[in-house]
Amino acid sequence: MFHLNTGYGLDPDGFIVSDVSKDKIDDVYKNCIRESVESLKSLFHEQLHSVYVYGSVARGDAIVKKSDLDLIALLDGKLSSIKLDKLKKLAEELSQKYHSLFRDVGIAVAYYDYTVDPSNYYENAFLKEICICVYGEDLGERFGPYKLTSEIAISFNDDIYEAHNRTLKRLETATMEDVKTFTQGFARKLIRTYYSMVMVRSQIWTTRLHEQSEVFIHHFPEKESIIRTLINWIDEPPTDREAVYNLFKCEGEWASTNFLYECKIPFKL
């Protein structure tokens, strides 16, 4: 049953109230975060500007062994291919060492000059509303506040067309283990994209997948069975490559075609 009311996740003036904070990070994860930061400092030295945590760990609802640790290393200047390879190896080593806590430790890279550019709306809003700074200067403090506008809805998932095509190509030649990984990743992407499509008209802010799913189903009840399938695939990835490919092809095309139009439908009392 739909239980989120208009204004959920917003302050009385309609601005987003971030649902992440340092206080919400469970103590059980802090050693891994500390080691990750120290390893990034050793790898990048003065090139490392700051480090951020986002996702379920930052929201305080991570589940041991079922959740990922999502990190962003924000850097001054571009990385060489050698450093990128070392970063990938570091993430793999941390994932192995902390497999009793996390399904995976992922480290994304962002660049200072690009991130602070006011024209890069997505990067500004993402740091402000979804990330927690655990090392260095918190750039998120420079941005916002934000309301649920079509600009923010579009900026968060306007890469759906590219993500859709990329996923279909990967599925064609992927190993079964990689099929599971790609399935979980694009299932999450679809749900977040669906939520962006109804974000403005709902005036509900949430970064939790199950809540985003419910908001979308409220506006598109005919998609409920698809959403339930995607949620199930995130928890238990299927082994039927063809079934995954066919559903992703159909739903990705629908989302890509309708994304901009749906994102712009305004809120009505």
C-alpha positions in Angstrom: 0.0 0.0 0.0 1.3 3.5 -0.9 2.2 5.3 2.3 4.4 8.3 1.2 2.7 11.6 1.3 3.4 14.7 -0.8 6.2 16.6 0.8 8.0 13.5 2.1 11.7 14.2 2.2 11.2 18.0 1.8 11.3 20.9 4.3 8.2 23.2 4.7 9.6 25.4 1.9 9.9 22.5 -0.5 13.6 22.1 -0.4 15.2 18.6 -0.3 16.2 17.3 3.1 19.1 15.0 2.6 18.6 11.6 4.1 22.4 10.9 4.6 24.7 12.0 7.4 27.9 10.9 9.2 25.8 10.0 12.3 23.9 7.4 10.3 27.1 5.5 9.3 27.1 2.3 11.4 30.2 1.7 13.5 30.7 -1.7 12.0 31.6 -0.1 8.6 33.9 2.7 9.9 37.2 0.7 9.9 36.7 -0.2 6.2 36.0 3.5 5.4 39.1 4.6 7.3 41.3 2.1 5.5 39.8 3.1 2.2 40.6 6.8 2.9 44.2 6.0 4.0 44.7 3.8 0.9 43.4 6.6 -1.4 45.7 9.1 0.3 48.7 6.8 -0.2 47.8 6.2 -3.8 47.0 9.8 -4.9 48.9 12.0 -2.3 48.2 15.7 -2.9 46.0 14.9 -5.9 43.3 13.6 -3.6 41.0 16.5 -2.8 38.2 14.7 -0.8 36.4 11.4 -0.3 32.7 10.8 -0.1 30.4 7.9 1.0 27.0 7.5 -0.6 24.3 4.9 -0.9 22.9 2.7 1.8 25.9 3.1 4.2 25.5 6.9 4.1 21.7 6.5 4.7 22.2 4.1 7.7 20.2 1.3 6.2 23.0 -0.9 4.8 22.7 -4.7 5.4 25.8 -6.7 6.2 27.0 -8.8 3.3 24.1 -7.6 1.1 25.0 -3.9 0.6 27.9 -2.2 -1.2 30.2 0.4 0.1 30.0 3.2 -2.4 32.9 5.7 -2.4 33.9 8.7 -4.5 37.5 9.9 -4.8 37.5 13.5 -5.9 40.7 14.5 -7.5 42.7 17.5 -8.7 43.7 16.7 -12.3 43.1 13.7 -14.5 44.3 10.2 -13.7 46.8 8.3 -15.8 45.8 4.8 -17.0 48.4 3.4 -14.6 46.7 5.1 -11.6 43.3 4.0 -12.8 44.5 0.4 -12.9 45.9 0.8 -9.4 42.6 2.2 -8.2 40.7 -0.7 -9.7 43.1 -3.1 -7.9 42.6 -1.2 -4.6 38.8 -1.6 -4.9 39.2 -5.3 -5.6 41.5 -5.7 -2.6 39.2 -3.9 -0.3 36.2 -5.9 -1.6 38.1 -9.1 -0.8 39.3 -8.0 2.6 35.9 -6.8 3.7 33.7 -9.5 2.0 32.3 -10.3 5.5 30.7 -6.8 5.5 30.1 -5.8 1.9 29.0 -7.4 -1.3 31.4 -5.0 -3.0 33.6 -2.0 -2.4 33.3 0.5 -5.3 35.4 3.6 -5.8 34.2 6.1 -8.4 36.4 9.0 -9.6 35.3 12.6 -9.9 37.4 15.6 -10.9 37.4 18.9 -9.0 37.2 21.4 -11.9 34.3 19.5 -13.5 32.5 19.0 -10.2 32.6 22.7 -9.1 31.4 24.0 -12.5 27.9 25.4 -11.9 26.8 24.1 -15.3 27.3 20.6 -14.1 24.0 20.5 -12.2 24.0 16.7 -11.6 27.4 16.6 -9.9 26.5 19.6 -7.7 23.2 18.2 -6.6 24.6 14.6 -6.2 27.3 15.8 -3.7 24.9 18.1 -1.9 22.0 15.7 -1.4 23.4 12.1 -1.7 27.0 12.1 -0.4 28.7 12.4 2.9 32.3 13.8 3.0 34.6 11.6 5.1 37.9 13.3 4.1 38.9 16.7 2.9 36.8 19.8 2.0 33.1 19.0 1.6 32.2 20.5 -1.7 28.6 19.7 -1.1 28.4 22.7 1.2 28.9 25.0 -1.8 25.8 23.9 -3.6 22.0 24.0 -3.2 19.6 24.0 -1.6 17.5 22.2 -4.3 13.8 21.8 -5.0 12.3 18.9 -7.0 12.3 20.5 -10.4 12.4 18.9 -13.8 16.0 20.0 -14.1 17.1 17.9 -11.1 14.9 15.0 -12.2 16.4 15.0 -15.7 20.0 15.5 -14.6 20.0 12.5 -12.3 19.1 10.0 -15.0 19.3 11.6 -18.4 21.9 9.0 -19.4 19.3 6.2 -19.5 19.6 5.8 -23.3 23.4 5.3 -23.2 23.1 3.0 -20.1 20.5 0.9 -21.8 22.5 0.4 -25.0 25.7 -0.3 -23.1 24.0 -2.9 -20.9 22.4 -4.7 -23.8 25.8 -5.0 -25.6 27.5 -6.3 -22.4 24.8 -8.9 -21.9 25.3 -10.4 -25.3 28.9 -11.6 -24.5 29.1 -11.6 -20.7 29.9 -14.6 -18.5 27.0 -15.7 -16.3 28.7 -14.1 -13.3 28.9 -10.8 -15.2 25.3 -11.2 -16.3 24.3 -11.2 -12.7 26.3 -8.1 -12.0 24.9 -6.2 -15.1 21.4 -7.3 -14.2 21.6 -5.9 -10.7 23.2 -2.7 -11.9 20.7 -1.9 -14.7 17.7 -3.0 -12.6 18.7 -0.3 -10.1 19.2 2.2 -12.9 15.7 1.5 -14.3 14.0 2.0 -11.0 15.9 5.2 -10.3 15.0 6.4 -13.8 11.4 5.5 -13.3 11.4 7.5 -10.1 12.9 10.5 -11.8 10.1 10.4 -14.3 7.5 11.0 -11.5 9.6 12.9 -9.0 8.3 16.4 -9.9 4.6 15.5 -10.0 4.8 13.5 -6.7 6.9 16.0 -4.8 8.4 13.1 -2.8 12.1 12.9 -2.2 13.8 9.5 -1.4 16.9 7.7 -2.4 15.7 4.3 -1.2 14.9 1.9 -4.0 11.9 0.4 -2.4 10.4 3.8 -1.8 11.2 5.0 -5.3 9.5 1.9 -6.6 6.3 2.6 -4.7 6.2 6.3 -5.8 6.5 5.1 -9.5 3.9 2.4 -9.1 1.5 4.9 -7.6 1.6 6.8 -10.9 2.1 3.8 -13.2 0.2 0.9 -11.6 0.4 -1.1 -14.8 4.1 -1.3 -14.3 3.9 -3.0 -10.9 4.8 -6.5 -12.0 7.8 -5.2 -13.9 9.0 -3.3 -10.8 8.5 -6.4 -8.6 10.6 -8.4 -11.1 13.4 -5.8 -11.0 13.4 -5.8 -7.2 13.6 -9.6 -7.2 16.5 -9.6 -9.7 18.4 -7.1 -7.5 18.1 -9.5 -4.5 18.5 -12.7 -6.5 19.9 -12.3 -10.0 18.4 -14.7 -12.6 20.4 -17.1 -14.7 18.2 -16.7 -17.8 20.2 -14.4 -20.0 17.4 -14.2 -22.6 14.7 -13.2 -20.1 16.9 -10.5 -18.7 17.8 -9.2 -22.2 14.2 -9.1 -23.4 12.9 -7.3 -20.3 15.7 -4.8 -20.3 15.3 -4.2 -24.0 11.6 -3.4 -23.7 11.7 -1.4 -20.5 14.9 0.5 -21.5 13.3 1.5 -24.8 10.1 2.7 -23.0 12.1 4.7 -20.4 14.4 6.2 -23.0 11.4 7.3 -25.2 9.3 8.7 -22.4 11.9 10.0 -20.0 12.0 13.7 -20.9 8.2 14.1 -21.3 7.4 12.4 -18.0 10.0 14.3 -16.0 8.4 17.6 -17.0 4.9 16.8 -15.9 4.3 19.3 -13.0 2.9 18.8 -9.6 -0.8 19.5 -9.2 -2.8 20.0 -6.0 
